[in-house]
């Protein structure tokens, strides 16, 4: 594997942990608003991001690549409405998709089929994450301005439960 791909994989560990941090920040914001369902949704989202980081780390370990953990940036987004974190989350997921696509591109140039196969899972995952994030925005716009609608949305997000990623690396 070339150094550039190893470096990008290593950076992705940090980016996924930053994503977890960002979603924890959102969970805290919703918790302050007593929107416990939205808070729950983003707590679980943070767990998923941690899982993504661990998958990148495991992939590097299996392939004998040195992992260098770096400082995680402080989440610095400003949340000033119920809608704001939803929009920031959607924008953030598109950014993560670009990062994954960029690693994929490098792997393709290097004919690193193993990395491409590993990254396929993340390509699918990003499609799902963007779709979920976009739906949260549109559903808030449809129902969230009505207190009862917002209550029902919050109840629905309260029901989200954590499940481990379908990709397992041994
Ligand atoms: Fe790890 Fe939300 O992408």
Backbone and ligand atoms as CSV (ligand in chain L), in Angstrom:
chain,resi,resn,atom,element,x,y,z
A,1,UNK,N,N,0.839,-1.196,0.000
A,1,UNK,CA,C,0.000,0.000,0.000
A,1,UNK,C,C,0.881,1.257,0.000
A,2,UNK,N,N,0.486,2.258,-0.800
A,2,UNK,CA,C,1.342,3.446,-0.811
A,2,UNK,C,C,1.070,4.338,0.403
A,3,UNK,N,N,2.048,5.197,0.672
A,3,UNK,CA,C,1.988,6.028,1.876
A,3,UNK,C,C,0.799,6.967,1.889
A,4,UNK,N,N,0.432,7.443,0.701
A,4,UNK,CA,C,-0.671,8.413,0.646
A,4,UNK,C,C,-1.968,7.771,1.128
A,5,UNK,N,N,-2.223,6.542,0.690
A,5,UNK,CA,C,-3.458,5.861,1.121
A,5,UNK,C,C,-3.399,5.611,2.625
A,6,UNK,N,N,-2.243,5.164,3.112
A,6,UNK,CA,C,-2.095,4.922,4.556
A,6,UNK,C,C,-2.364,6.207,5.344
A,7,UNK,N,N,-1.873,7.316,4.816
A,7,UNK,CA,C,-2.068,8.610,5.487
A,7,UNK,C,C,-3.544,9.007,5.482
A,8,UNK,N,N,-4.203,8.789,4.357
A,8,UNK,CA,C,-5.631,9.140,4.264
A,8,UNK,C,C,-6.472,8.259,5.193
A,9,UNK,N,N,-6.113,6.979,5.271
A,9,UNK,CA,C,-6.845,6.071,6.177
A,9,UNK,C,C,-6.648,6.516,7.624
A,10,UNK,N,N,-5.409,6.875,7.934
A,10,UNK,CA,C,-5.098,7.339,9.292
A,10,UNK,C,C,-5.871,8.639,9.616
A,11,UNK,N,N,-5.919,9.549,8.643
A,11,UNK,CA,C,-6.677,10.805,8.835
A,11,UNK,C,C,-8.157,10.521,9.039
A,12,UNK,N,N,-8.635,9.500,8.347
A,12,UNK,CA,C,-10.073,9.208,8.434
A,12,UNK,C,C,-10.468,8.768,9.843
A,13,UNK,N,N,-9.550,8.124,10.556
A,13,UNK,CA,C,-9.829,7.764,11.963
A,13,UNK,C,C,-10.168,9.045,12.719
A,14,UNK,N,N,-9.336,10.060,12.510
A,14,UNK,CA,C,-9.539,11.342,13.188
A,14,UNK,C,C,-10.848,12.007,12.758
A,15,UNK,N,N,-11.140,11.953,11.471
A,15,UNK,CA,C,-12.372,12.601,10.952
A,15,UNK,C,C,-13.619,11.922,11.524
A,16,UNK,N,N,-13.553,10.597,11.640
A,16,UNK,CA,C,-14.720,9.884,12.180
A,16,UNK,C,C,-14.887,10.192,13.666
A,17,UNK,N,N,-13.777,10.315,14.367
A,17,UNK,CA,C,-13.879,10.668,15.792
A,17,UNK,C,C,-14.377,12.102,15.950
A,18,UNK,N,N,-13.960,12.976,15.044
A,18,UNK,CA,C,-14.505,14.344,15.074
A,18,UNK,C,C,-16.019,14.300,14.823
A,19,UNK,N,N,-16.441,13.444,13.893
A,19,UNK,CA,C,-17.885,13.316,13.620
A,19,UNK,C,C,-18.612,12.896,14.899
A,20,UNK,N,N,-18.035,11.946,15.623
A,20,UNK,CA,C,-18.642,11.508,16.890
A,20,UNK,C,C,-18.750,12.685,17.855
A,21,UNK,N,N,-17.711,13.470,17.904
A,21,UNK,CA,C,-17.662,14.640,18.789
A,21,UNK,C,C,-18.749,15.654,18.406
A,22,UNK,N,N,-18.851,15.885,17.099
A,22,UNK,CA,C,-19.863,16.836,16.595
A,22,UNK,C,C,-21.265,16.358,16.962
A,23,UNK,N,N,-21.510,15.057,16.794
A,23,UNK,CA,C,-22.852,14.538,17.100
A,23,UNK,C,C,-23.115,14.531,18.611
A,24,UNK,N,N,-22.082,14.352,19.407
A,24,UNK,CA,C,-22.272,14.474,20.866
A,24,UNK,C,C,-22.665,15.897,21.228
A,25,UNK,N,N,-22.061,16.850,20.525
A,25,UNK,CA,C,-22.386,18.259,20.762
A,25,UNK,C,C,-23.862,18.515,20.420
A,26,UNK,N,N,-24.306,17.909,19.341
A,26,UNK,CA,C,-25.715,18.059,18.951
A,26,UNK,C,C,-26.628,17.397,19.993
A,27,UNK,N,N,-26.218,16.222,20.462
A,27,UNK,CA,C,-27.016,15.520,21.493
A,27,UNK,C,C,-27.143,16.408,22.732
A,28,UNK,N,N,-26.066,17.069,23.091
A,28,UNK,CA,C,-26.105,17.966,24.257
A,28,UNK,C,C,-27.048,19.146,24.018
A,29,UNK,N,N,-27.008,19.677,22.805
A,29,UNK,CA,C,-27.892,20.816,22.481
A,29,UNK,C,C,-29.364,20.405,22.623
A,30,UNK,N,N,-29.698,19.265,22.047
A,30,UNK,CA,C,-31.095,18.815,22.128
A,30,UNK,C,C,-31.473,18.443,23.566
A,31,UNK,N,N,-30.517,17.917,24.297
A,31,UNK,CA,C,-30.792,17.600,25.698
A,31,UNK,C,C,-31.147,18.880,26.470
A,32,UNK,N,N,-30.444,19.959,26.155
A,32,UNK,CA,C,-30.745,21.240,26.819
A,32,UNK,C,C,-32.156,21.715,26.481
A,33,UNK,N,N,-32.604,21.390,25.273
A,33,UNK,CA,C,-33.960,21.790,24.853
A,33,UNK,C,C,-35.023,20.808,25.342
A,34,UNK,N,N,-34.583,19.763,26.045
A,34,UNK,CA,C,-35.481,18.680,26.483
A,34,UNK,C,C,-36.130,17.946,25.314
A,35,UNK,N,N,-35.436,17.939,24.188
A,35,UNK,CA,C,-35.873,17.104,23.067
A,35,UNK,C,C,-35.073,15.797,23.166
A,36,UNK,N,N,-35.534,14.944,24.065
A,36,UNK,CA,C,-34.753,13.751,24.411
A,36,UNK,C,C,-34.613,12.768,23.246
A,37,UNK,N,N,-35.611,12.762,22.369
A,37,UNK,CA,C,-35.566,11.849,21.229
A,37,UNK,C,C,-34.462,12.248,20.255
A,38,UNK,N,N,-34.404,13.532,19.918
A,38,UNK,CA,C,-33.328,14.022,19.038
A,38,UNK,C,C,-31.971,13.803,19.715
A,39,UNK,N,N,-31.918,14.040,21.028
A,39,UNK,CA,C,-30.662,13.821,21.757
A,39,UNK,C,C,-30.249,12.356,21.641
A,40,UNK,N,N,-31.220,11.466,21.800
A,40,UNK,CA,C,-30.939,10.033,21.672
A,40,UNK,C,C,-30.435,9.686,20.274
A,41,UNK,N,N,-31.082,10.267,19.273
A,41,UNK,CA,C,-30.698,9.985,17.884
A,41,UNK,C,C,-29.211,10.316,17.675
A,42,UNK,N,N,-28.790,11.474,18.173
A,42,UNK,CA,C,-27.403,11.890,17.933
A,42,UNK,C,C,-26.408,11.195,18.867
A,43,UNK,N,N,-26.867,10.750,20.022
A,43,UNK,CA,C,-25.993,9.918,20.861
A,43,UNK,C,C,-25.649,8.637,20.108
A,44,UNK,N,N,-26.670,8.055,19.477
A,44,UNK,CA,C,-26.438,6.811,18.728
A,44,UNK,C,C,-25.597,7.090,17.479
A,45,UNK,N,N,-25.845,8.232,16.869
A,45,UNK,CA,C,-25.044,8.618,15.701
A,45,UNK,C,C,-23.562,8.720,16.090
A,46,UNK,N,N,-23.321,9.265,17.278
A,46,UNK,CA,C,-21.939,9.383,17.765
A,46,UNK,C,C,-21.321,7.991,17.957
A,47,UNK,N,N,-22.112,7.062,18.455
A,47,UNK,CA,C,-21.596,5.691,18.625
A,47,UNK,C,C,-21.231,5.079,17.274
A,48,UNK,N,N,-22.071,5.356,16.282
A,48,UNK,CA,C,-21.789,4.832,14.934
A,48,UNK,C,C,-20.488,5.409,14.389
A,49,UNK,N,N,-20.268,6.693,14.642
A,49,UNK,CA,C,-19.040,7.331,14.141
A,49,UNK,C,C,-17.799,6.758,14.838
A,50,UNK,N,N,-17.934,6.516,16.123
A,50,UNK,CA,C,-16.838,5.855,16.842
A,50,UNK,C,C,-16.565,4.487,16.200
A,51,UNK,N,N,-17.630,3.760,15.880
A,51,UNK,CA,C,-17.460,2.456,15.221
A,51,UNK,C,C,-16.716,2.610,13.893
A,52,UNK,N,N,-17.078,3.669,13.143
A,52,UNK,CA,C,-16.396,3.880,11.860
A,52,UNK,C,C,-14.899,4.099,12.084
A,53,UNK,N,N,-14.585,4.912,13.092
A,53,UNK,CA,C,-13.164,5.164,13.399
A,53,UNK,C,C,-12.459,3.852,13.726
A,54,UNK,N,N,-13.119,3.017,14.519
A,54,UNK,CA,C,-12.494,1.746,14.921
A,54,UNK,C,C,-12.316,0.803,13.731
A,55,UNK,N,N,-13.240,0.884,12.780
A,55,UNK,CA,C,-13.096,0.041,11.583
A,55,UNK,C,C,-11.866,0.466,10.773
A,56,UNK,N,N,-11.681,1.772,10.614
A,56,UNK,CA,C,-10.480,2.245,9.894
A,56,UNK,C,C,-9.212,1.832,10.642
A,57,UNK,N,N,-9.266,1.939,11.967
A,57,UNK,CA,C,-8.093,1.575,12.756
A,57,UNK,C,C,-7.789,0.082,12.619
A,58,UNK,N,N,-8.839,-0.716,12.689
A,58,UNK,CA,C,-8.667,-2.176,12.586
A,58,UNK,C,C,-8.106,-2.550,11.212
A,59,UNK,N,N,-8.639,-1.895,10.176
A,59,UNK,CA,C,-8.167,-2.192,8.821
A,59,UNK,C,C,-6.661,-1.903,8.713
A,60,UNK,N,N,-6.241,-0.802,9.314
A,60,UNK,CA,C,-4.812,-0.470,9.277
A,60,UNK,C,C,-3.994,-1.492,10.062
A,61,UNK,N,N,-4.510,-1.879,11.226
A,61,UNK,CA,C,-3.787,-2.869,12.045
A,61,UNK,C,C,-3.613,-4.173,11.276
A,62,UNK,N,N,-4.703,-4.655,10.668
A,62,UNK,CA,C,-4.655,-5.926,9.942
A,62,UNK,C,C,-3.626,-5.861,8.817
A,63,UNK,N,N,-3.514,-4.678,8.222
A,63,UNK,CA,C,-2.599,-4.527,7.085
A,63,UNK,C,C,-1.202,-4.049,7.489
A,64,UNK,N,N,-0.931,-4.103,8.777
A,64,UNK,CA,C,0.415,-3.790,9.252
A,64,UNK,C,C,0.801,-2.328,9.102
A,65,UNK,N,N,-0.195,-1.441,9.111
A,65,UNK,CA,C,0.092,-0.008,8.951
A,65,UNK,C,C,0.104,0.680,10.302
A,66,UNK,N,N,1.047,1.565,10.481
A,66,UNK,CA,C,1.157,2.258,11.768
A,66,UNK,C,C,0.026,3.272,11.923
A,67,UNK,N,N,-0.656,3.185,13.064
A,67,UNK,CA,C,-1.739,4.123,13.366
A,67,UNK,C,C,-1.177,5.232,14.251
A,68,UNK,N,N,-1.431,6.480,13.846
A,68,UNK,CA,C,-1.003,7.625,14.656
A,68,UNK,C,C,-2.248,8.438,15.026
A,69,UNK,N,N,-2.601,8.378,16.291
A,69,UNK,CA,C,-3.791,9.124,16.719
A,69,UNK,C,C,-3.419,10.590,16.919
A,70,UNK,N,N,-4.289,11.454,16.408
A,70,UNK,CA,C,-4.007,12.902,16.490
A,70,UNK,C,C,-5.088,13.597,17.308
A,71,UNK,N,N,-4.852,14.857,17.633
A,71,UNK,CA,C,-5.832,15.629,18.418
A,71,UNK,C,C,-7.136,15.776,17.634
A,72,UNK,N,N,-8.232,15.676,18.350
A,72,UNK,CA,C,-9.554,15.832,17.718
A,72,UNK,C,C,-9.983,17.288,17.875
A,73,UNK,N,N,-10.385,17.899,16.762
A,73,UNK,CA,C,-10.826,19.304,16.832
A,73,UNK,C,C,-12.040,19.451,17.737
A,74,UNK,N,N,-12.130,20.613,18.341
A,74,UNK,CA,C,-13.286,20.936,19.163
A,74,UNK,C,C,-14.485,21.207,18.242
A,75,UNK,N,N,-15.666,20.689,18.580
A,75,UNK,CA,C,-16.814,21.020,17.724
A,75,UNK,C,C,-17.136,22.503,17.873
A,76,UNK,N,N,-17.164,23.240,16.764
A,76,UNK,CA,C,-17.327,24.693,16.880
A,76,UNK,C,C,-18.541,25.211,16.106
A,77,UNK,N,N,-19.482,24.326,15.847
A,77,UNK,CA,C,-20.688,24.759,15.125
A,77,UNK,C,C,-21.646,25.437,16.103
A,78,UNK,N,N,-22.370,26.400,15.588
A,78,UNK,CA,C,-23.325,27.123,16.429
A,78,UNK,C,C,-24.732,26.602,16.129
A,79,UNK,N,N,-25.404,26.156,17.168
A,79,UNK,CA,C,-26.781,25.670,17.009
A,79,UNK,C,C,-27.721,26.721,17.591
A,80,UNK,N,N,-28.539,27.303,16.733
A,80,UNK,CA,C,-29.416,28.366,17.219
A,80,UNK,C,C,-30.887,28.083,16.945
A,81,UNK,N,N,-31.187,26.859,16.554
A,81,UNK,CA,C,-32.588,26.470,16.325
A,81,UNK,C,C,-32.640,24.946,16.285
A,82,UNK,N,N,-33.833,24.412,16.397
A,82,UNK,CA,C,-33.981,22.948,16.333
A,82,UNK,C,C,-33.482,22.437,14.974
A,83,UNK,N,N,-33.716,23.249,13.954
A,83,UNK,CA,C,-33.340,22.836,12.600
A,83,UNK,C,C,-31.820,22.882,12.361
A,84,UNK,N,N,-31.134,23.805,13.022
A,84,UNK,CA,C,-29.716,24.057,12.699
A,84,UNK,C,C,-28.842,22.794,12.741
A,85,UNK,N,N,-28.883,21.990,13.817
A,85,UNK,CA,C,-28.020,20.796,13.821
A,85,UNK,C,C,-28.363,19.827,12.683
A,86,UNK,N,N,-29.638,19.775,12.315
A,86,UNK,CA,C,-30.034,18.849,11.244
A,86,UNK,C,C,-29.363,19.256,9.930
A,87,UNK,N,N,-29.333,20.559,9.691
A,87,UNK,CA,C,-28.717,21.048,8.449
A,87,UNK,C,C,-27.197,20.886,8.497
A,88,UNK,N,N,-26.637,21.130,9.659
A,88,UNK,CA,C,-25.173,20.971,9.800
A,88,UNK,C,C,-24.794,19.493,9.638
A,89,UNK,N,N,-25.636,18.597,10.168
A,89,UNK,CA,C,-25.366,17.155,10.050
A,89,UNK,C,C,-25.376,16.722,8.580
A,90,UNK,N,N,-26.358,17.222,7.824
A,90,UNK,CA,C,-26.453,16.832,6.408
A,90,UNK,C,C,-25.231,17.337,5.637
A,91,UNK,N,N,-24.851,18.566,5.922
A,91,UNK,CA,C,-23.681,19.152,5.257
A,91,UNK,C,C,-22.416,18.371,5.653
A,92,UNK,N,N,-22.335,17.997,6.928
A,92,UNK,CA,C,-21.167,17.262,7.400
A,92,UNK,C,C,-21.073,15.885,6.728
A,93,UNK,N,N,-22.199,15.228,6.586
A,93,UNK,CA,C,-22.162,13.898,5.951
A,93,UNK,C,C,-21.723,13.991,4.489
A,94,UNK,N,N,-22.115,15.075,3.814
A,94,UNK,CA,C,-21.654,15.231,2.427
A,94,UNK,C,C,-20.130,15.447,2.392
A,95,UNK,N,N,-19.639,16.148,3.372
A,95,UNK,CA,C,-18.182,16.346,3.484
A,95,UNK,C,C,-17.485,14.992,3.701
A,96,UNK,N,N,-18.072,14.167,4.575
A,96,UNK,CA,C,-17.471,12.848,4.847
A,96,UNK,C,C,-17.522,11.977,3.586
A,97,UNK,N,N,-18.606,12.076,2.847
A,97,UNK,CA,C,-18.702,11.334,1.582
A,97,UNK,C,C,-17.551,11.725,0.659
A,98,UNK,N,N,-17.263,13.022,0.585
A,98,UNK,CA,C,-16.146,13.484,-0.257
A,98,UNK,C,C,-14.818,12.880,0.222
A,99,UNK,N,N,-14.649,12.802,1.537
A,99,UNK,CA,C,-13.405,12.226,2.076
A,99,UNK,C,C,-13.275,10.759,1.676
A,100,UNK,N,N,-14.380,10.026,1.833
A,100,UNK,CA,C,-14.366,8.589,1.485
A,100,UNK,C,C,-14.093,8.431,-0.018
A,101,UNK,N,N,-14.770,9.253,-0.810
A,101,UNK,CA,C,-14.568,9.177,-2.270
A,101,UNK,C,C,-13.115,9.463,-2.638
A,102,UNK,N,N,-12.513,10.380,-1.914
A,102,UNK,CA,C,-11.121,10.730,-2.198
A,102,UNK,C,C,-10.180,9.557,-1.880
A,103,UNK,N,N,-10.437,8.873,-0.779
A,103,UNK,CA,C,-9.591,7.701,-0.461
A,103,UNK,C,C,-9.815,6.623,-1.529
A,104,UNK,N,N,-11.079,6.466,-1.882
A,104,UNK,CA,C,-11.424,5.457,-2.901
A,104,UNK,C,C,-10.677,5.752,-4.212
A,105,UNK,N,N,-10.673,7.022,-4.576
A,105,UNK,CA,C,-10.011,7.444,-5.810
A,105,UNK,C,C,-8.516,7.082,-5.777
A,106,UNK,N,N,-7.892,7.363,-4.649
A,106,UNK,CA,C,-6.460,7.040,-4.511
A,106,UNK,C,C,-6.237,5.528,-4.576
A,107,UNK,N,N,-7.134,4.784,-3.942
A,107,UNK,CA,C,-7.015,3.319,-3.953
A,107,UNK,C,C,-7.150,2.785,-5.381
A,108,UNK,N,N,-8.080,3.409,-6.107
A,108,UNK,CA,C,-8.301,2.989,-7.494
A,108,UNK,C,C,-7.053,3.266,-8.347
A,109,UNK,N,N,-6.474,4.444,-8.163
A,109,UNK,CA,C,-5.258,4.804,-8.925
A,109,UNK,C,C,-4.129,3.821,-8.634
A,110,UNK,N,N,-4.085,3.342,-7.397
A,110,UNK,CA,C,-3.009,2.459,-6.952
A,110,UNK,C,C,-3.337,0.981,-7.173
A,111,UNK,N,N,-4.490,0.727,-7.780
A,111,UNK,CA,C,-4.979,-0.657,-7.952
A,111,UNK,C,C,-4.979,-1.403,-6.612
A,112,UNK,N,N,-5.379,-0.681,-5.580
A,112,UNK,CA,C,-5.441,-1.282,-4.240
A,112,UNK,C,C,-6.864,-1.843,-4.052
A,113,UNK,N,N,-7.079,-3.022,-4.613
A,113,UNK,CA,C,-8.428,-3.606,-4.621
A,113,UNK,C,C,-8.905,-3.940,-3.214
A,114,UNK,N,N,-7.990,-4.259,-2.348
A,114,UNK,CA,C,-8.364,-4.588,-0.968
A,114,UNK,C,C,-8.958,-3.356,-0.265
A,115,UNK,N,N,-8.287,-2.232,-0.438
A,115,UNK,CA,C,-8.807,-0.999,0.172
A,115,UNK,C,C,-10.148,-0.632,-0.449
A,116,UNK,N,N,-10.273,-0.807,-1.775
A,116,UNK,CA,C,-11.535,-0.467,-2.447
A,116,UNK,C,C,-12.679,-1.316,-1.895
A,117,UNK,N,N,-12.398,-2.595,-1.685
A,117,UNK,CA,C,-13.419,-3.501,-1.155
A,117,UNK,C,C,-13.830,-3.059,0.253
A,118,UNK,N,N,-12.845,-2.708,1.053
A,118,UNK,CA,C,-13.122,-2.219,2.404
A,118,UNK,C,C,-13.961,-0.939,2.345
A,119,UNK,N,N,-13.570,-0.047,1.440
A,119,UNK,CA,C,-14.250,1.257,1.352
A,119,UNK,C,C,-15.655,1.152,0.763
A,120,UNK,N,N,-15.920,0.075,0.028
A,120,UNK,CA,C,-17.274,-0.104,-0.543
A,120,UNK,C,C,-18.339,0.009,0.545
A,121,UNK,N,N,-18.048,-0.569,1.709
A,121,UNK,CA,C,-19.021,-0.535,2.806
A,121,UNK,C,C,-19.308,0.919,3.198
A,122,UNK,N,N,-18.264,1.730,3.204
A,122,UNK,CA,C,-18.427,3.139,3.602
A,122,UNK,C,C,-19.152,3.948,2.521
A,123,UNK,N,N,-18.949,3.566,1.276
A,123,UNK,CA,C,-19.665,4.244,0.181
A,123,UNK,C,C,-21.171,4.037,0.376
A,124,UNK,N,N,-21.549,2.801,0.658
A,124,UNK,CA,C,-22.974,2.499,0.908
A,124,UNK,C,C,-23.468,3.212,2.158
A,125,UNK,N,N,-22.645,3.177,3.179
A,125,UNK,CA,C,-23.009,3.795,4.456
A,125,UNK,C,C,-23.261,5.295,4.280
A,126,UNK,N,N,-22.425,5.942,3.479
A,126,UNK,CA,C,-22.591,7.387,3.274
A,126,UNK,C,C,-23.880,7.702,2.527
A,127,UNK,N,N,-24.250,6.833,1.608
A,127,UNK,CA,C,-25.518,7.050,0.899
A,127,UNK,C,C,-26.660,7.037,1.922
A,128,UNK,N,N,-26.607,6.077,2.830
A,128,UNK,CA,C,-27.644,5.948,3.854
A,128,UNK,C,C,-27.604,7.143,4.829
A,129,UNK,N,N,-26.406,7.528,5.222
A,129,UNK,CA,C,-26.279,8.626,6.184
A,129,UNK,C,C,-26.798,9.938,5.598
A,130,UNK,N,N,-26.472,10.186,4.327
A,130,UNK,CA,C,-26.967,11.422,3.692
A,130,UNK,C,C,-28.483,11.380,3.570
A,131,UNK,N,N,-29.000,10.223,3.199
A,131,UNK,CA,C,-30.458,10.089,3.047
A,131,UNK,C,C,-31.147,10.327,4.390
A,132,UNK,N,N,-30.628,9.706,5.442
A,132,UNK,CA,C,-31.219,9.893,6.780
A,132,UNK,C,C,-31.169,11.358,7.208
A,133,UNK,N,N,-30.029,11.993,6.965
A,133,UNK,CA,C,-29.864,13.392,7.379
A,133,UNK,C,C,-30.837,14.293,6.599
A,134,UNK,N,N,-30.971,14.043,5.294
A,134,UNK,CA,C,-31.896,14.850,4.480
A,134,UNK,C,C,-33.344,14.644,4.930
A,135,UNK,N,N,-33.673,13.399,5.269
A,135,UNK,CA,C,-35.054,13.107,5.717
A,135,UNK,C,C,-35.357,13.817,7.027
A,136,UNK,N,N,-34.372,13.883,7.909
A,136,UNK,CA,C,-34.609,14.566,9.189
A,136,UNK,C,C,-34.938,16.039,8.952
A,137,UNK,N,N,-34.289,16.636,7.957
A,137,UNK,CA,C,-34.578,18.045,7.629
A,137,UNK,C,C,-35.985,18.168,7.051
A,138,UNK,N,N,-36.287,17.337,6.052
A,138,UNK,CA,C,-37.588,17.508,5.392
A,138,UNK,C,C,-38.731,17.183,6.347
A,139,UNK,N,N,-38.550,16.206,7.218
A,139,UNK,CA,C,-39.618,15.858,8.155
A,139,UNK,C,C,-39.787,16.968,9.200
A,140,UNK,N,N,-38.676,17.573,9.583
A,140,UNK,CA,C,-38.810,18.704,10.518
A,140,UNK,C,C,-39.561,19.848,9.839
A,141,UNK,N,N,-39.218,20.111,8.574
A,141,UNK,CA,C,-39.892,21.209,7.856
A,141,UNK,C,C,-41.382,20.916,7.667
A,142,UNK,N,N,-41.704,19.648,7.468
A,142,UNK,CA,C,-43.120,19.275,7.275
A,142,UNK,C,C,-43.908,19.353,8.574
A,143,UNK,N,N,-43.336,18.826,9.658
A,143,UNK,CA,C,-44.134,18.623,10.887
A,143,UNK,C,C,-43.645,19.420,12.102
A,144,UNK,N,N,-42.400,19.898,12.060
A,144,UNK,CA,C,-41.767,20.408,13.271
A,144,UNK,C,C,-42.275,21.746,13.771
A,145,UNK,N,N,-42.950,22.518,12.901
A,145,UNK,CA,C,-43.397,23.837,13.374
A,145,UNK,C,C,-44.656,23.717,14.238
A,146,UNK,N,N,-45.293,22.550,14.187
A,146,UNK,CA,C,-46.466,22.295,15.028
A,146,UNK,C,C,-45.984,21.566,16.299
A,147,UNK,N,N,-46.301,22.073,17.501
A,147,UNK,CA,C,-45.771,21.435,18.724
A,147,UNK,C,C,-46.083,19.939,18.806
A,148,UNK,N,N,-47.281,19.559,18.393
A,148,UNK,CA,C,-47.627,18.133,18.448
A,148,UNK,C,C,-46.789,17.330,17.441
A,149,UNK,N,N,-46.587,17.944,16.274
A,149,UNK,CA,C,-45.759,17.294,15.256
A,149,UNK,C,C,-44.340,17.091,15.764
A,150,UNK,N,N,-43.802,18.125,16.399
A,150,UNK,CA,C,-42.441,18.034,16.926
A,150,UNK,C,C,-42.367,16.986,18.040
A,151,UNK,N,N,-43.398,16.953,18.860
A,151,UNK,CA,C,-43.446,15.953,19.934
A,151,UNK,C,C,-43.409,14.538,19.347
A,152,UNK,N,N,-44.190,14.321,18.306
A,152,UNK,CA,C,-44.242,12.979,17.701
A,152,UNK,C,C,-42.908,12.617,17.023
A,153,UNK,N,N,-42.295,13.602,16.383
A,153,UNK,CA,C,-40.974,13.342,15.772
A,153,UNK,C,C,-39.971,12.966,16.860
A,154,UNK,N,N,-40.021,13.719,17.952
A,154,UNK,CA,C,-39.084,13.465,19.047
A,154,UNK,C,C,-39.291,12.064,19.631
A,155,UNK,N,N,-40.560,11.682,19.746
A,155,UNK,CA,C,-40.873,10.329,20.238
A,155,UNK,C,C,-40.283,9.270,19.315
A,156,UNK,N,N,-40.405,9.536,18.026
A,156,UNK,CA,C,-39.903,8.562,17.056
A,156,UNK,C,C,-38.380,8.416,17.176
A,157,UNK,N,N,-37.686,9.542,17.316
A,157,UNK,CA,C,-36.229,9.478,17.417
A,157,UNK,C,C,-35.786,8.882,18.761
A,158,UNK,N,N,-36.669,8.958,19.739
A,158,UNK,CA,C,-36.364,8.339,21.040
A,158,UNK,C,C,-36.296,6.818,20.912
A,159,UNK,N,N,-36.944,6.292,19.888
A,159,UNK,CA,C,-37.020,4.837,19.736
A,159,UNK,C,C,-35.798,4.267,19.008
A,160,UNK,N,N,-34.938,5.144,18.498
A,160,UNK,CA,C,-33.768,4.627,17.785
A,160,UNK,C,C,-32.858,3.869,18.750
A,161,UNK,N,N,-32.427,2.681,18.328
A,161,UNK,CA,C,-31.510,1.911,19.173
A,161,UNK,C,C,-30.196,1.657,18.423
A,162,UNK,N,N,-29.152,1.536,19.190
A,162,UNK,CA,C,-27.835,1.298,18.610
A,162,UNK,C,C,-27.741,-0.118,18.047
A,163,UNK,N,N,-27.164,-0.233,16.872
A,163,UNK,CA,C,-26.810,-1.577,16.423
A,163,UNK,C,C,-25.396,-1.519,15.849
A,164,UNK,N,N,-24.650,-2.558,16.111
A,164,UNK,CA,C,-23.243,-2.604,15.684
A,164,UNK,C,C,-23.176,-2.596,14.167
A,165,UNK,N,N,-22.090,-2.093,13.590
A,165,UNK,CA,C,-21.985,-2.053,12.124
A,165,UNK,C,C,-22.017,-3.457,11.519
A,166,UNK,N,N,-22.558,-3.530,10.289
A,166,UNK,CA,C,-22.645,-4.841,9.634
A,166,UNK,C,C,-21.267,-5.287,9.143
A,167,UNK,N,N,-20.340,-4.373,9.024
A,167,UNK,CA,C,-18.976,-4.739,8.606
A,167,UNK,C,C,-18.179,-5.161,9.841
A,168,UNK,N,N,-17.648,-6.363,9.782
A,168,UNK,CA,C,-16.850,-6.865,10.918
A,168,UNK,C,C,-15.468,-7.260,10.371
A,169,UNK,N,N,-14.428,-6.730,10.985
A,169,UNK,CA,C,-13.067,-7.110,10.599
A,169,UNK,C,C,-12.456,-7.884,11.745
A,170,UNK,N,N,-11.971,-9.086,11.454
A,170,UNK,CA,C,-11.366,-9.874,12.534
A,170,UNK,C,C,-9.844,-9.842,12.445
L,1,LIG,FE1,FE,-18.847,7.999,9.525
L,1,LIG,FE2,FE,-21.473,9.702,9.390
L,1,LIG,O1,O,-20.015,8.938,8.519
